[in-house]
């Protein structure tokens, strides 16, 4: 299973059941999120080196972008709870997961 497939599988857990069009949209967002995060990693770190953190971060990033415009009130998946208006927080959390592995200038510690 490729890294992008793992990201898609995890993001699907967050979105719930999707039709074919929704799944393709999510696949595209997962591919973009994985590519974007890969480019921000330090040269000595490959996504495969930090697979668990990378998959979690990329799936959160893809989910946050997938859910823009959706009327999410609250959604729970394991320890993660998403409430309406938290897309920006999800993106910050995704980047914070990879903070130690990102190139200088991309570490987010929170506010």
Residue frames as qw, qx, qy, qz and C-alpha x, y, z in Angstrom:
[[0.000, 0.890, 0.457, 0.000, 0.00, 0.00, 0.00],
 [0.413, 0.471, -0.027, 0.779, 1.40, 3.39, -0.99],
 [0.197, -0.201, -0.434, 0.856, 1.74, 6.29, 1.40],
 [0.299, -0.031, -0.179, -0.937, -1.00, 8.19, -0.46],
 [0.580, -0.265, -0.694, -0.334, -3.32, 5.18, -0.17],
 [0.445, -0.310, -0.677, 0.498, -2.74, 5.16, 3.58],
 [0.019, 0.118, 0.162, -0.980, -3.49, 8.88, 3.75],
 [0.456, -0.135, -0.453, -0.754, -6.70, 8.31, 1.76],
 [0.561, -0.300, -0.771, -0.014, -7.79, 5.42, 3.99],
 [0.303, -0.310, -0.553, 0.711, -7.30, 7.47, 7.13],
 [0.159, 0.070, -0.054, -0.983, -9.03, 10.52, 5.64],
 [0.487, -0.231, -0.651, -0.535, -11.99, 8.32, 4.67],
 [0.423, -0.361, -0.754, 0.350, -12.35, 7.36, 8.33],
 [0.082, -0.291, -0.286, 0.909, -12.79, 11.05, 9.09],
 [0.289, 0.072, -0.321, -0.899, -15.23, 11.80, 6.26],
 [0.627, 0.186, 0.612, -0.444, -17.45, 8.77, 6.59],
 [0.597, 0.311, 0.705, 0.223, -19.10, 7.08, 3.63],
 [0.110, 0.569, -0.247, -0.777, -18.59, 8.88, 0.30],
 [0.797, 0.532, 0.247, -0.145, -20.00, 8.45, -3.17],
 [0.812, 0.204, 0.225, 0.498, -17.59, 7.95, -6.10],
 [0.275, 0.804, 0.049, 0.525, -17.30, 11.68, -6.84],
 [0.460, -0.851, 0.158, -0.199, -16.63, 12.48, -3.18],
 [0.878, -0.304, 0.251, 0.272, -14.01, 9.76, -2.96],
 [0.678, 0.447, 0.163, 0.561, -12.21, 11.06, -6.05],
 [0.026, -0.898, 0.041, -0.437, -12.27, 14.59, -4.65],
 [0.675, -0.700, 0.232, -0.035, -10.83, 13.30, -1.38],
 [0.890, 0.031, 0.207, 0.405, -8.17, 11.28, -3.26],
 [0.436, 0.699, 0.044, 0.566, -7.07, 14.45, -5.06],
 [0.302, -0.875, 0.147, -0.349, -6.92, 16.40, -1.78],
 [0.858, -0.444, 0.224, 0.131, -4.89, 13.59, -0.16],
 [0.790, 0.308, 0.145, 0.509, -2.44, 13.57, -3.05],
 [0.170, 0.816, -0.031, 0.551, -2.04, 17.35, -2.84],
 [0.561, -0.784, 0.165, -0.206, -1.66, 17.30, 0.96],
 [0.911, -0.224, 0.199, 0.284, 0.95, 14.53, 0.83],
 [0.644, 0.492, 0.100, 0.578, 2.90, 16.35, -1.88],
 [0.067, -0.880, 0.057, -0.467, 2.77, 19.67, -0.07],
 [0.693, -0.683, 0.219, -0.073, 3.95, 18.17, 3.22],
 [0.912, 0.044, 0.149, 0.379, 6.67, 16.13, 1.49],
 [0.465, 0.661, 0.006, 0.589, 8.14, 19.31, -0.01],
 [0.274, -0.850, 0.148, -0.425, 8.22, 20.97, 3.43],
 [0.909, -0.393, 0.016, 0.135, 10.16, 18.15, 5.09],
 [0.243, -0.792, 0.503, 0.244, 13.84, 18.60, 5.85],
 [0.564, 0.552, -0.562, -0.250, 16.10, 17.05, 3.23],
 [0.095, 0.327, -0.920, 0.192, 17.29, 14.32, 5.60],
 [0.431, 0.145, 0.737, -0.500, 13.71, 13.20, 6.37],
 [0.241, -0.059, -0.756, -0.606, 11.61, 11.15, 3.98],
 [0.648, -0.240, -0.026, -0.722, 7.87, 10.68, 4.51],
 [0.854, -0.048, -0.511, -0.084, 8.48, 6.94, 4.94],
 [0.393, 0.217, -0.636, 0.628, 10.85, 7.66, 7.85],
 [0.171, 0.063, 0.526, -0.831, 8.00, 9.21, 9.81],
 [0.194, -0.241, -0.813, -0.494, 5.14, 7.27, 8.20],
 [0.221, -0.573, -0.761, 0.211, 2.70, 7.36, 11.13],
 [0.103, -0.604, -0.215, 0.760, 3.03, 11.10, 11.77],
 [0.013, 0.190, -0.500, -0.845, 3.06, 11.88, 8.05],
 [0.158, -0.359, -0.845, -0.362, -0.11, 9.90, 7.32],
 [0.187, -0.657, -0.620, 0.386, -1.91, 11.49, 10.27],
 [0.093, -0.533, 0.010, 0.841, -0.86, 15.01, 9.27],
 [0.060, 0.067, -0.632, -0.770, -1.66, 14.58, 5.56],
 [0.161, -0.466, -0.848, -0.191, -5.07, 13.04, 6.28],
 [0.148, -0.677, -0.464, 0.552, -5.96, 15.85, 8.70],
 [0.043, -0.410, 0.251, 0.876, -4.88, 18.43, 6.14],
 [0.111, -0.129, -0.778, -0.605, -6.88, 16.75, 3.36],
 [0.171, -0.573, -0.796, 0.096, -9.92, 16.39, 5.61],
 [0.101, -0.605, -0.264, 0.744, -9.80, 20.05, 6.62],
 [0.090, 0.288, -0.430, -0.851, -9.79, 21.06, 2.97],
 [0.145, -0.267, -0.889, -0.343, -12.47, 18.51, 2.04],
 [0.171, -0.605, -0.728, 0.274, -14.78, 19.79, 4.77],
 [0.032, -0.264, -0.008, 0.964, -14.59, 23.46, 3.77],
 [0.404, -0.001, -0.370, -0.837, -18.07, 24.48, 2.85],
 [0.491, -0.282, -0.819, -0.098, -19.58, 21.44, 4.53],
 [0.448, -0.616, 0.060, -0.645, -21.93, 22.12, 7.40],
 [0.628, -0.034, -0.716, 0.303, -20.06, 20.10, 10.03],
 [0.502, -0.752, -0.003, -0.427, -21.48, 20.55, 13.50],
 [0.436, -0.606, 0.648, -0.152, -19.47, 17.87, 15.26],
 [0.889, 0.270, -0.353, -0.109, -17.74, 14.67, 14.20],
 [0.526, -0.632, 0.561, -0.093, -15.75, 12.16, 16.27],
 [0.874, 0.320, -0.366, 0.011, -13.23, 9.57, 15.13],
 [0.745, -0.044, -0.457, 0.484, -11.36, 7.96, 18.00],
 [0.432, -0.507, -0.309, 0.679, -9.65, 10.66, 20.04],
 [0.148, 0.025, 0.271, 0.951, -10.23, 13.32, 17.37],
 [0.154, 0.714, 0.631, -0.262, -13.28, 15.59, 17.60],
 [0.207, 0.152, 0.351, 0.900, -14.06, 18.06, 14.82],
 [0.096, 0.701, 0.563, -0.428, -16.50, 20.91, 15.34],
 [0.390, 0.814, 0.337, 0.268, -17.81, 23.52, 12.93],
 [0.044, 0.982, -0.121, 0.139, -15.31, 26.29, 12.23],
 [0.660, -0.617, 0.388, 0.182, -12.21, 24.30, 13.16],
 [0.843, 0.499, 0.049, 0.194, -10.67, 23.89, 9.69],
 [0.236, 0.833, -0.370, 0.337, -7.86, 26.34, 10.42],
 [0.567, -0.591, 0.521, -0.242, -7.15, 24.53, 13.69],
 [0.954, 0.080, 0.287, 0.025, -6.95, 21.19, 11.88],
 [0.660, 0.677, -0.146, 0.292, -4.41, 22.59, 9.44],
 [0.101, -0.794, 0.480, -0.360, -2.31, 23.96, 12.31],
 [0.790, -0.354, 0.466, -0.182, -2.54, 20.61, 14.11],
 [0.923, 0.355, 0.089, 0.116, -1.48, 18.77, 10.96],
 [0.446, 0.745, -0.309, 0.388, 1.59, 20.99, 10.60],
 [0.402, -0.702, 0.467, -0.358, 2.33, 20.76, 14.32],
 [0.968, -0.108, 0.220, -0.049, 2.47, 16.96, 14.06],
 [0.840, 0.358, 0.037, 0.406, 5.37, 17.32, 11.65],
 [0.112, -0.987, 0.104, -0.050, 6.93, 20.39, 13.28],
 [0.581, -0.621, 0.462, 0.250, 10.21, 18.71, 14.28],
 [0.686, 0.087, 0.603, 0.397, 10.68, 17.37, 10.74],
 [0.408, 0.853, 0.309, 0.101, 9.84, 20.50, 8.74],
 [0.533, 0.384, -0.019, 0.754, 12.29, 22.92, 7.19],
 [0.254, -0.304, -0.352, 0.848, 13.09, 25.99, 9.23],
 [0.198, 0.064, -0.113, -0.972, 10.27, 28.51, 9.28],
 [0.568, -0.174, -0.564, -0.574, 7.46, 25.94, 9.15],
 [0.333, -0.177, -0.842, 0.386, 7.28, 24.87, 12.80],
 [0.399, -0.536, -0.179, -0.722, 3.99, 25.74, 14.47],
 [0.230, 0.014, -0.811, 0.538, 3.81, 25.54, 18.23],
 [0.218, -0.684, -0.695, -0.043, 0.37, 27.11, 18.69],
 [0.016, 0.553, -0.028, 0.832, -0.86, 30.36, 20.08]]
